[in-house]
């Protein structure tokens, strides 16, 4: 198997990060890999805010968790069952925000390509990642009183909306990736 296929096959969602900070160089490497992702019509409808400030990460985590506790009892219980830390002690949070493209391909699809590039690049250099959709709860005004404040603090441009969070850190636990379900693939020759 070649290196790229090996990284794809072995990447997993890390839910246990150590306290060692992620270097600025590593964060630059993986975010650069992210913005090299393709996007519909080359629009690149994304903005990345890379947060390593422990206090700010904790504020975003606590705000999102409070919303989840009020609005999603099942999700709240799932987090409690996993130890109660929504961000698993991640030392970095990459906030991916997107703007509408008014294209047939929604910006969220492009954000998914960027997110996958970041996660694969991180895994390839020994970092762990977890794609955290729950983090969006801290930014959406309809659910959180903190959304505008966090968006301003992270300088998210006007017209952009927080789409997904990527937790990054040095893993203290590993696990097997989910098995690939190849039964959904059909060939027509």
Buried (B, 14 or more C-beta within 10 A) or exposed (E): EEEEEEBBEBBBBBBBBBEEBBEEEBBEBBBEBBEEBEBBEEBBBBBBBBBBEEEBBEBBBBBBBBBBBEEBEEBBEEBEEEEEBBBBBBBBBBBBBBBEBEBEEBBBBBBBBBBBBBBBBBBBEEBBBBBBEBBBBBBBEEBBEBBEBBBEBBEBEEEBBBBBBBBBBBBBEEEEEEEEEEEEEEEEE
